[in-house]
Amino acid sequence: MLAIISRFSRIYFLGLLCLIAGLSGCDIKPKKPLRVGTNVWIGYETLYLARNLGYLESTPIKLIELPSATDVSRAFRNHMLEVAALTLDETLSLLQTESDIRVILVMDISNGADTLIAQPGIDNLAKLKGKSVGVENTAVGAILLDGALSAARLRPADIKIIPVTADKHIQAFIDKKIDAVVCFEPVKQQLLSLGGQELFNSAQIPGRIIDILITREAIIQQRSNELKQLLSAYFKALQYLHKHPKKSAAIIAPRLNLNKQQVLPLYNQISIPDLKQNLIWLQRDHARLLSLSKQLTQLMLEKNLLYKEIDFSMLPDESLLPHHP
């Protein structure tokens, strides 16, 4: 009799939980994590700062670090990520096959953090002629390399392009498998400490390389609350970074394999839009993002970095930004 009552009590309790949760069929399952993919880049560290400060606790948000932007792009394309941190040009490449992509945050504009580093002794761009240049097989690498070659009045045929993913840049440089490499922070600092020489950087092609956070329209419809939690935590961490730069640097440094004194100068090489600036970037009626997308699309078509015309008109989405009406 007691066993029957006990069993009845358990069934009643589970039923009550279902009623409270509002779940049909009494299917209580842990919520699947909202997977956010990035590679290692100073502009993405605000997300990890938010995690380390506890701003993502009690949320189903999971940050996933992948070795390279190529891996992030592939994982997003294969629906292994709900959200991805990529550059705008990488996103334009995805638009060729993924029409429902939305940009929900502009994270940074590179102003020197993306660079072309050469081996000691190669001290100007003209000396790249006939040399091997390592570059990740992404649009951003191609765009920076195109800018460098244009400045040197060289053609792609004048160099040997070697595909090297971001996680292999340092070792390929140390082993001298390449004469130069298109890379970005924090690899830039590490290669300069090894005697590498900077020949060209993103400050010489202003506004062309920006980092954004993307998702799909379907994810916005299904998981807007979690996406809003993510962006709220991001801007909260960004405020912490501004108010406590040294404490933030101490938290960020181990992830970048740098000491804390090396971290803050990296932020001088990028511009991070605040909430107000993000509204300007992402308001669809007159979004700054659309203007830049048009310029980049034209450049990428000219350089055969896109194989077809794309529609980027629906990219910006400011609806998830904090305090948005």
NUKOLLO-947450 format. One record per residue (C-alpha): residue in three letters; residue number from 1; z, x, y negated. Coordinates in nm, 2 decimals. Layout:
<badrens>
+------+------+--------+--------+--------+
: dopa : fiba :      w :      u :      v :
+------+------+--------+--------+--------+
:  ALA :  NUM :      Z :      X :      Y :
...
+------+------+--------+--------+--------+
</badrens>
This chain:
<badrens>
+------+------+--------+--------+--------+
: dopa : fiba :      w :      u :      v :
+------+------+--------+--------+--------+
:  MET :    1 :   0.00 :   0.00 :   0.00 :
:  LEU :    2 :   0.09 :   0.28 :  -0.24 :
:  ALA :    3 :  -0.23 :   0.46 :  -0.16 :
:  ILE :    4 :  -0.43 :   0.14 :  -0.24 :
:  ILE :    5 :  -0.25 :   0.11 :  -0.57 :
:  SER :    6 :  -0.30 :   0.47 :  -0.65 :
:  ARG :    7 :  -0.67 :   0.45 :  -0.57 :
:  PHE :    8 :  -0.69 :   0.13 :  -0.78 :
:  SER :    9 :  -0.52 :   0.31 :  -1.07 :
:  ARG :   10 :  -0.77 :   0.60 :  -1.06 :
:  ILE :   11 :  -1.06 :   0.36 :  -1.06 :
:  TYR :   12 :  -0.91 :   0.16 :  -1.34 :
:  PHE :   13 :  -0.84 :   0.48 :  -1.54 :
:  LEU :   14 :  -1.20 :   0.61 :  -1.49 :
:  GLY :   15 :  -1.33 :   0.27 :  -1.59 :
:  LEU :   16 :  -1.12 :   0.28 :  -1.91 :
:  LEU :   17 :  -1.25 :   0.62 :  -1.99 :
:  CYS :   18 :  -1.61 :   0.50 :  -1.95 :
:  LEU :   19 :  -1.54 :   0.20 :  -2.18 :
:  ILE :   20 :  -1.38 :   0.43 :  -2.45 :
:  ALA :   21 :  -1.67 :   0.67 :  -2.43 :
:  GLY :   22 :  -1.92 :   0.39 :  -2.44 :
:  LEU :   23 :  -2.11 :   0.54 :  -2.15 :
:  SER :   24 :  -2.32 :   0.30 :  -1.93 :
:  GLY :   25 :  -2.29 :   0.35 :  -1.56 :
:  CYS :   26 :  -1.97 :   0.55 :  -1.60 :
:  ASP :   27 :  -2.16 :   0.88 :  -1.59 :
:  ILE :   28 :  -1.92 :   1.12 :  -1.75 :
:  LYS :   29 :  -2.08 :   1.46 :  -1.78 :
:  PRO :   30 :  -2.03 :   1.76 :  -2.01 :
:  LYS :   31 :  -2.28 :   1.76 :  -2.29 :
:  LYS :   32 :  -2.56 :   2.01 :  -2.24 :
:  PRO :   33 :  -2.53 :   2.29 :  -2.48 :
:  LEU :   34 :  -2.76 :   2.31 :  -2.78 :
:  ARG :   35 :  -2.92 :   2.65 :  -2.71 :
:  VAL :   36 :  -3.00 :   2.86 :  -3.01 :
:  GLY :   37 :  -3.20 :   3.17 :  -2.95 :
:  THR :   38 :  -3.23 :   3.48 :  -3.16 :
:  ASN :   39 :  -3.30 :   3.85 :  -3.12 :
:  VAL :   40 :  -3.10 :   4.12 :  -3.30 :
:  TRP :   41 :  -3.17 :   4.11 :  -3.68 :
:  ILE :   42 :  -2.95 :   4.14 :  -3.98 :
:  GLY :   43 :  -3.07 :   3.81 :  -4.12 :
:  TYR :   44 :  -2.95 :   3.62 :  -3.81 :
:  GLU :   45 :  -2.60 :   3.77 :  -3.81 :
:  THR :   46 :  -2.47 :   3.48 :  -4.02 :
:  LEU :   47 :  -2.49 :   3.26 :  -3.71 :
:  TYR :   48 :  -2.29 :   3.51 :  -3.50 :
:  LEU :   49 :  -2.04 :   3.55 :  -3.78 :
:  ALA :   50 :  -1.99 :   3.17 :  -3.77 :
:  ARG :   51 :  -1.92 :   3.20 :  -3.40 :
:  ASN :   52 :  -1.68 :   3.49 :  -3.44 :
:  LEU :   53 :  -1.49 :   3.31 :  -3.71 :
:  GLY :   54 :  -1.45 :   3.00 :  -3.48 :
:  TYR :   55 :  -1.67 :   2.77 :  -3.68 :
:  LEU :   56 :  -1.87 :   2.67 :  -3.37 :
:  GLU :   57 :  -1.56 :   2.60 :  -3.16 :
:  SER :   58 :  -1.54 :   2.25 :  -3.01 :
:  THR :   59 :  -1.92 :   2.21 :  -3.05 :
:  PRO :   60 :  -2.18 :   2.22 :  -2.77 :
:  ILE :   61 :  -2.37 :   2.49 :  -2.95 :
:  LYS :   62 :  -2.45 :   2.81 :  -2.76 :
:  LEU :   63 :  -2.60 :   3.12 :  -2.93 :
:  ILE :   64 :  -2.83 :   3.31 :  -2.70 :
:  GLU :   65 :  -2.93 :   3.67 :  -2.79 :
:  LEU :   66 :  -3.26 :   3.78 :  -2.64 :
:  PRO :   67 :  -3.42 :   4.13 :  -2.64 :
:  SER :   68 :  -3.71 :   4.05 :  -2.87 :
:  ALA :   69 :  -3.88 :   3.79 :  -3.09 :
:  THR :   70 :  -4.15 :   3.77 :  -2.81 :
:  ASP :   71 :  -3.88 :   3.66 :  -2.57 :
:  VAL :   72 :  -3.74 :   3.41 :  -2.82 :
:  SER :   73 :  -4.08 :   3.26 :  -2.88 :
:  ARG :   74 :  -4.16 :   3.24 :  -2.51 :
:  ALA :   75 :  -3.82 :   3.08 :  -2.43 :
:  PHE :   76 :  -3.88 :   2.82 :  -2.71 :
:  ARG :   77 :  -4.23 :   2.74 :  -2.59 :
:  ASN :   78 :  -4.10 :   2.69 :  -2.23 :
:  HIS :   79 :  -3.82 :   2.45 :  -2.35 :
:  MET :   80 :  -3.54 :   2.70 :  -2.26 :
:  LEU :   81 :  -3.42 :   2.68 :  -2.61 :
:  GLU :   82 :  -3.37 :   2.38 :  -2.84 :
:  VAL :   83 :  -3.35 :   2.59 :  -3.15 :
:  ALA :   84 :  -3.51 :   2.93 :  -3.23 :
:  ALA :   85 :  -3.48 :   3.19 :  -3.50 :
:  LEU :   86 :  -3.83 :   3.33 :  -3.57 :
:  THR :   87 :  -4.04 :   3.45 :  -3.86 :
:  LEU :   88 :  -4.27 :   3.20 :  -4.03 :
:  ASP :   89 :  -4.59 :   3.37 :  -3.90 :
:  GLU :   90 :  -4.45 :   3.36 :  -3.54 :
:  THR :   91 :  -4.39 :   2.99 :  -3.60 :
:  LEU :   92 :  -4.74 :   2.94 :  -3.72 :
:  SER :   93 :  -4.87 :   3.10 :  -3.40 :
:  LEU :   94 :  -4.66 :   2.85 :  -3.20 :
:  LEU :   95 :  -4.81 :   2.56 :  -3.40 :
:  GLN :   96 :  -5.14 :   2.63 :  -3.22 :
:  THR :   97 :  -4.99 :   2.46 :  -2.91 :
:  GLU :   98 :  -4.67 :   2.30 :  -3.04 :
:  SER :   99 :  -4.74 :   2.04 :  -3.30 :
:  ASP :  100 :  -4.39 :   1.89 :  -3.33 :
:  ILE :  101 :  -4.21 :   2.20 :  -3.46 :
:  ARG :  102 :  -3.98 :   2.16 :  -3.77 :
:  VAL :  103 :  -3.83 :   2.42 :  -3.99 :
:  ILE :  104 :  -3.46 :   2.32 :  -4.06 :
:  LEU :  105 :  -3.34 :   2.64 :  -4.24 :
:  VAL :  106 :  -3.48 :   2.94 :  -4.43 :
:  MET :  107 :  -3.26 :   3.22 :  -4.33 :
:  ASP :  108 :  -3.39 :   3.52 :  -4.52 :
:  ILE :  109 :  -3.68 :   3.68 :  -4.69 :
:  SER :  110 :  -3.74 :   4.04 :  -4.59 :
:  ASN :  111 :  -3.75 :   4.28 :  -4.89 :
:  GLY :  112 :  -3.76 :   4.62 :  -4.72 :
:  ALA :  113 :  -3.59 :   4.55 :  -4.39 :
:  ASP :  114 :  -3.92 :   4.54 :  -4.19 :
:  THR :  115 :  -4.08 :   4.88 :  -4.19 :
:  LEU :  116 :  -4.31 :   5.14 :  -4.05 :
:  ILE :  117 :  -4.13 :   5.46 :  -3.94 :
:  ALA :  118 :  -4.31 :   5.77 :  -3.84 :
:  GLN :  119 :  -4.21 :   6.09 :  -3.65 :
:  PRO :  120 :  -4.09 :   6.39 :  -3.85 :
:  GLY :  121 :  -4.39 :   6.56 :  -4.01 :
:  ILE :  122 :  -4.59 :   6.25 :  -4.06 :
:  ASP :  123 :  -4.50 :   6.20 :  -4.42 :
:  ASN :  124 :  -4.77 :   5.97 :  -4.56 :
:  LEU :  125 :  -4.98 :   5.68 :  -4.44 :
:  ALA :  126 :  -5.31 :   5.88 :  -4.44 :
:  LYS :  127 :  -5.17 :   6.10 :  -4.16 :
:  LEU :  128 :  -5.16 :   5.80 :  -3.93 :
:  LYS :  129 :  -5.53 :   5.84 :  -3.87 :
:  GLY :  130 :  -5.58 :   5.90 :  -3.50 :
:  LYS :  131 :  -5.21 :   5.85 :  -3.42 :
:  SER :  132 :  -5.04 :   5.60 :  -3.19 :
:  VAL :  133 :  -4.84 :   5.32 :  -3.35 :
:  GLY :  134 :  -4.60 :   5.11 :  -3.16 :
:  VAL :  135 :  -4.58 :   4.74 :  -3.26 :
:  GLU :  136 :  -4.43 :   4.43 :  -3.10 :
:  ASN :  137 :  -4.70 :   4.18 :  -3.00 :
:  THR :  138 :  -4.61 :   3.93 :  -3.27 :
:  ALA :  139 :  -4.77 :   3.82 :  -3.59 :
:  VAL :  140 :  -4.50 :   3.97 :  -3.81 :
:  GLY :  141 :  -4.56 :   4.32 :  -3.67 :
:  ALA :  142 :  -4.94 :   4.27 :  -3.72 :
:  ILE :  143 :  -4.89 :   4.15 :  -4.08 :
:  LEU :  144 :  -4.67 :   4.45 :  -4.17 :
:  LEU :  145 :  -4.91 :   4.69 :  -4.00 :
:  ASP :  146 :  -5.21 :   4.52 :  -4.18 :
:  GLY :  147 :  -5.03 :   4.58 :  -4.51 :
:  ALA :  148 :  -4.97 :   4.95 :  -4.43 :
:  LEU :  149 :  -5.33 :   5.01 :  -4.31 :
:  SER :  150 :  -5.47 :   4.84 :  -4.62 :
:  ALA :  151 :  -5.25 :   5.06 :  -4.84 :
:  ALA :  152 :  -5.37 :   5.37 :  -4.66 :
:  ARG :  153 :  -5.74 :   5.24 :  -4.66 :
:  LEU :  154 :  -5.74 :   5.27 :  -4.28 :
:  ARG :  155 :  -5.89 :   5.03 :  -4.03 :
:  PRO :  156 :  -5.72 :   4.92 :  -3.71 :
:  ALA :  157 :  -5.98 :   5.13 :  -3.52 :
:  ASP :  158 :  -5.84 :   5.44 :  -3.70 :
:  ILE :  159 :  -5.51 :   5.42 :  -3.50 :
:  LYS :  160 :  -5.40 :   5.36 :  -3.14 :
:  ILE :  161 :  -5.20 :   5.05 :  -3.12 :
:  ILE :  162 :  -4.93 :   5.06 :  -2.85 :
:  PRO :  163 :  -4.75 :   4.73 :  -2.76 :
:  VAL :  164 :  -4.38 :   4.79 :  -2.76 :
:  THR :  165 :  -4.12 :   4.52 :  -2.77 :
:  ALA :  166 :  -3.83 :   4.55 :  -3.02 :
:  ASP :  167 :  -3.57 :   4.65 :  -2.75 :
:  LYS :  168 :  -3.78 :   4.95 :  -2.66 :
:  HIS :  169 :  -3.86 :   5.09 :  -3.01 :
:  ILE :  170 :  -3.58 :   5.35 :  -3.02 :
:  GLN :  171 :  -3.64 :   5.49 :  -2.68 :
:  ALA :  172 :  -4.02 :   5.51 :  -2.72 :
:  PHE :  173 :  -3.96 :   5.69 :  -3.05 :
:  ILE :  174 :  -3.71 :   5.94 :  -2.90 :
:  ASP :  175 :  -3.94 :   6.00 :  -2.60 :
:  LYS :  176 :  -4.23 :   6.05 :  -2.85 :
:  LYS :  177 :  -4.44 :   5.80 :  -2.66 :
:  ILE :  178 :  -4.55 :   5.68 :  -3.01 :
:  ASP :  179 :  -4.62 :   5.86 :  -3.34 :
:  ALA :  180 :  -4.49 :   5.57 :  -3.55 :
:  VAL :  181 :  -4.34 :   5.23 :  -3.50 :
:  VAL :  182 :  -4.33 :   4.90 :  -3.68 :
:  CYS :  183 :  -3.96 :   4.79 :  -3.66 :
:  PHE :  184 :  -3.68 :   4.63 :  -3.85 :
:  GLU :  185 :  -3.31 :   4.66 :  -3.92 :
:  PRO :  186 :  -3.09 :   4.78 :  -3.76 :
:  VAL :  187 :  -3.34 :   4.99 :  -3.57 :
:  LYS :  188 :  -3.47 :   5.12 :  -3.90 :
:  GLN :  189 :  -3.14 :   5.29 :  -3.98 :
:  GLN :  190 :  -3.11 :   5.44 :  -3.63 :
:  LEU :  191 :  -3.46 :   5.59 :  -3.65 :
:  LEU :  192 :  -3.41 :   5.73 :  -4.00 :
:  SER :  193 :  -3.09 :   5.90 :  -3.87 :
:  LEU :  194 :  -3.31 :   6.06 :  -3.60 :
:  GLY :  195 :  -3.54 :   6.21 :  -3.87 :
:  GLY :  196 :  -3.79 :   5.94 :  -3.88 :
:  GLN :  197 :  -3.98 :   5.89 :  -4.21 :
:  GLU :  198 :  -4.04 :   5.56 :  -4.37 :
:  LEU :  199 :  -4.40 :   5.52 :  -4.47 :
:  PHE :  200 :  -4.42 :   5.15 :  -4.56 :
:  ASN :  201 :  -4.19 :   4.84 :  -4.58 :
:  SER :  202 :  -4.19 :   4.47 :  -4.65 :
:  ALA :  203 :  -4.09 :   4.52 :  -5.01 :
:  GLN :  204 :  -4.46 :   4.63 :  -5.06 :
:  ILE :  205 :  -4.58 :   4.29 :  -4.93 :
:  PRO :  206 :  -4.33 :   4.06 :  -5.10 :
:  GLY :  207 :  -4.28 :   3.71 :  -4.97 :
:  ARG :  208 :  -4.49 :   3.75 :  -4.65 :
:  ILE :  209 :  -4.21 :   3.80 :  -4.40 :
:  ILE :  210 :  -3.94 :   3.52 :  -4.39 :
:  ASP :  211 :  -3.71 :   3.42 :  -4.11 :
:  ILE :  212 :  -3.65 :   3.06 :  -4.03 :
:  LEU :  213 :  -3.47 :   2.84 :  -3.79 :
:  ILE :  214 :  -3.69 :   2.60 :  -3.60 :
:  THR :  215 :  -3.65 :   2.31 :  -3.36 :
:  ARG :  216 :  -3.86 :   2.01 :  -3.24 :
:  GLU :  217 :  -3.89 :   1.66 :  -3.39 :
:  ALA :  218 :  -3.76 :   1.52 :  -3.06 :
:  ILE :  219 :  -3.45 :   1.74 :  -3.08 :
:  ILE :  220 :  -3.38 :   1.62 :  -3.43 :
:  GLN :  221 :  -3.40 :   1.26 :  -3.32 :
:  GLN :  222 :  -3.18 :   1.32 :  -3.01 :
:  ARG :  223 :  -2.93 :   1.58 :  -3.14 :
:  SER :  224 :  -2.91 :   1.55 :  -3.51 :
:  ASN :  225 :  -2.52 :   1.57 :  -3.51 :
:  GLU :  226 :  -2.52 :   1.90 :  -3.33 :
:  LEU :  227 :  -2.79 :   2.04 :  -3.55 :
:  LYS :  228 :  -2.59 :   1.94 :  -3.86 :
:  GLN :  229 :  -2.28 :   2.11 :  -3.71 :
:  LEU :  230 :  -2.49 :   2.42 :  -3.66 :
:  LEU :  231 :  -2.61 :   2.43 :  -4.02 :
:  SER :  232 :  -2.27 :   2.34 :  -4.16 :
:  ALA :  233 :  -2.12 :   2.63 :  -3.97 :
:  TYR :  234 :  -2.40 :   2.86 :  -4.09 :
:  PHE :  235 :  -2.34 :   2.79 :  -4.46 :
:  LYS :  236 :  -1.97 :   2.81 :  -4.42 :
:  ALA :  237 :  -2.01 :   3.16 :  -4.27 :
:  LEU :  238 :  -2.25 :   3.25 :  -4.55 :
:  GLN :  239 :  -1.98 :   3.17 :  -4.80 :
:  TYR :  240 :  -1.73 :   3.38 :  -4.60 :
:  LEU :  241 :  -1.98 :   3.67 :  -4.61 :
:  HIS :  242 :  -2.01 :   3.64 :  -4.99 :
:  LYS :  243 :  -1.64 :   3.62 :  -5.04 :
:  HIS :  244 :  -1.53 :   3.87 :  -4.79 :
:  PRO :  245 :  -1.81 :   4.12 :  -4.74 :
:  LYS :  246 :  -1.60 :   4.41 :  -4.60 :
:  LYS :  247 :  -1.43 :   4.19 :  -4.35 :
:  SER :  248 :  -1.76 :   4.04 :  -4.25 :
:  ALA :  249 :  -1.92 :   4.38 :  -4.21 :
:  ALA :  250 :  -1.64 :   4.48 :  -3.98 :
:  ILE :  251 :  -1.71 :   4.18 :  -3.76 :
:  ILE :  252 :  -2.09 :   4.23 :  -3.77 :
:  ALA :  253 :  -2.10 :   4.61 :  -3.72 :
:  PRO :  254 :  -2.03 :   4.62 :  -3.34 :
:  ARG :  255 :  -2.31 :   4.38 :  -3.26 :
:  LEU :  256 :  -2.56 :   4.59 :  -3.45 :
:  ASN :  257 :  -2.43 :   4.92 :  -3.30 :
:  LEU :  258 :  -2.35 :   5.05 :  -3.65 :
:  ASN :  259 :  -2.03 :   5.13 :  -3.83 :
:  LYS :  260 :  -1.91 :   4.89 :  -4.10 :
:  GLN :  261 :  -2.01 :   5.12 :  -4.38 :
:  GLN :  262 :  -2.37 :   5.09 :  -4.27 :
:  VAL :  263 :  -2.38 :   4.71 :  -4.26 :
:  LEU :  264 :  -2.36 :   4.59 :  -4.62 :
:  PRO :  265 :  -2.65 :   4.81 :  -4.75 :
:  LEU :  266 :  -2.87 :   4.62 :  -4.50 :
:  TYR :  267 :  -2.82 :   4.31 :  -4.70 :
:  ASN :  268 :  -2.99 :   4.48 :  -5.00 :
:  GLN :  269 :  -3.31 :   4.47 :  -4.80 :
:  ILE :  270 :  -3.32 :   4.09 :  -4.75 :
:  SER :  271 :  -3.27 :   3.79 :  -4.97 :
:  ILE :  272 :  -3.07 :   3.50 :  -4.82 :
:  PRO :  273 :  -3.14 :   3.16 :  -4.97 :
:  ASP :  274 :  -2.83 :   2.95 :  -5.03 :
:  LEU :  275 :  -2.81 :   2.57 :  -4.98 :
:  LYS :  276 :  -2.97 :   2.48 :  -5.31 :
:  GLN :  277 :  -3.25 :   2.73 :  -5.25 :
:  ASN :  278 :  -3.31 :   2.59 :  -4.90 :
:  LEU :  279 :  -3.36 :   2.25 :  -5.05 :
:  ILE :  280 :  -3.64 :   2.40 :  -5.27 :
:  TRP :  281 :  -3.79 :   2.57 :  -4.97 :
:  LEU :  282 :  -3.78 :   2.26 :  -4.74 :
:  GLN :  283 :  -3.83 :   1.95 :  -4.95 :
:  ARG :  284 :  -4.16 :   1.83 :  -4.80 :
:  ASP :  285 :  -4.31 :   1.67 :  -5.12 :
:  HIS :  286 :  -4.33 :   2.01 :  -5.29 :
:  ALA :  287 :  -4.19 :   2.26 :  -5.04 :
:  ARG :  288 :  -4.22 :   2.63 :  -5.12 :
:  LEU :  289 :  -4.25 :   2.67 :  -4.75 :
:  LEU :  290 :  -4.59 :   2.49 :  -4.74 :
:  SER :  291 :  -4.73 :   2.71 :  -5.01 :
:  LEU :  292 :  -4.64 :   3.02 :  -4.82 :
:  SER :  293 :  -4.76 :   2.87 :  -4.49 :
:  LYS :  294 :  -5.10 :   2.81 :  -4.65 :
:  GLN :  295 :  -5.12 :   3.17 :  -4.77 :
:  LEU :  296 :  -5.01 :   3.31 :  -4.43 :
:  THR :  297 :  -5.24 :   3.09 :  -4.23 :
:  GLN :  298 :  -5.54 :   3.21 :  -4.43 :
:  LEU :  299 :  -5.44 :   3.57 :  -4.38 :
:  MET :  300 :  -5.38 :   3.52 :  -4.01 :
:  LEU :  301 :  -5.71 :   3.35 :  -3.96 :
:  GLU :  302 :  -5.89 :   3.63 :  -4.14 :
:  LYS :  303 :  -5.71 :   3.89 :  -3.92 :
:  ASN :  304 :  -5.77 :   3.69 :  -3.60 :
:  LEU :  305 :  -5.40 :   3.64 :  -3.55 :
:  LEU :  306 :  -5.46 :   3.27 :  -3.51 :
:  TYR :  307 :  -5.74 :   3.14 :  -3.28 :
:  LYS :  308 :  -5.77 :   2.80 :  -3.45 :
:  GLU :  309 :  -5.68 :   2.60 :  -3.76 :
:  ILE :  310 :  -5.33 :   2.45 :  -3.76 :
:  ASP :  311 :  -5.16 :   2.17 :  -3.94 :
:  PHE :  312 :  -4.84 :   2.29 :  -4.10 :
:  SER :  313 :  -4.79 :   1.99 :  -4.33 :
:  MET :  314 :  -4.49 :   1.85 :  -4.13 :
:  LEU :  315 :  -4.31 :   2.19 :  -4.09 :
:  PRO :  316 :  -4.03 :   2.15 :  -4.35 :
:  ASP :  317 :  -3.74 :   1.92 :  -4.28 :
:  GLU :  318 :  -3.44 :   1.93 :  -4.52 :
:  SER :  319 :  -3.27 :   1.63 :  -4.37 :
:  LEU :  320 :  -3.01 :   1.83 :  -4.17 :
:  LEU :  321 :  -2.89 :   2.04 :  -4.45 :
:  PRO :  322 :  -2.52 :   1.99 :  -4.55 :
:  HIS :  323 :  -2.45 :   1.72 :  -4.81 :
:  HIS :  324 :  -2.81 :   1.59 :  -4.79 :
:  PRO :  325 :  -2.81 :   1.22 :  -4.88 :
+------+------+--------+--------+--------+
</badrens>
